Amino acid sequence: MTDNRVDPPFIADETPMLHTWLDWHRETLAVKCAGLSEEQLRLRSAAPSTLSLLGLVRHMADVERHWFRNVLNGENTPGIFWSDQHPDGEFDLVDTASAEEAFARWRAEIDHARDVSAGLSPDTVGKQQRRGADVSLRWILVHMIEEYARHNGHADLLREQIDGVTGE
């Protein structure tokens, strides 16, 4: 299994520390999915849940898009894999979904997130509010680390269920 993660430094300034931890968690999701077939990536956790590794990748593409494109950068982009008609489409609609497309879209959103946040202070305030309040880049980065960490725990259990692979 390919593991391209770079361990976060033990000592660093806040901004590189946050970005490195976020990248580590992004790559952890990739590691959890590495080497699996599309069919394996689509396998659900346990009924009635629609959780799958492919669904997690699709979900995180939408999460990256929302926080970095919309909240931080002020873009008004719709969801990639969910819509008003399918609010959980990233999870529910994986039966015929393309893993190649999902990973490409996810990676593209990560690249865009890196581009729009590069060089910004963690005190930078996003161009869109959330629940009527301003949101700093610091908050977005911490939230994204939390979001990935939680879902990587799900991914770890899903991967172990599929083929017994466990790990950090």
Salt bridges, closest charged atoms under 4 A:
ASP3 OD2 - ARG5 NH2 2.67
GLU14 OE2 - ARG138 NE 2.60
ASP23 OD1 - ARG26 NH1 2.78
ASP23 OD1 - ARG114 NH2 2.90
GLU27 OE2 - ARG107 NH1 2.57
GLU38 OE1 - ARG42 NH2 2.75
GLU64 OE2 - ARG26 NE 2.79
GLU75 OE1 - ARG69 NH1 3.12
GLU75 OE2 - HIS112 NE2 2.83
GLU90 OE2 - HIS59 ND1 2.82
ASP95 OD1 - ARG44 NH2 2.99
GLU101 OE2 - ARG105 NH1 3.79
GLU109 OE2 - ARG65 NH2 3.05
GLU109 OE1 - ARG69 NE 2.78
ASP111 OD1 - ARG114 NH1 3.68
ASP123 OD1 - ARG138 NH1 2.73
GLU146 OE1 - HIS143 ND1 3.43
GLU146 OE2 - ARG150 NE 2.89
GLU147 OE2 - HIS59 NE2 2.97
GLU147 OE1 - HIS143 NE2 3.52
GLU147 OE1 - ARG150 NH2 2.94
GLU147 OE2 - HIS151 NE2 3.28
ASP156 OD1 - LYS32 NZ 2.69
ASP163 OD2 - ARG159 NH2 2.99
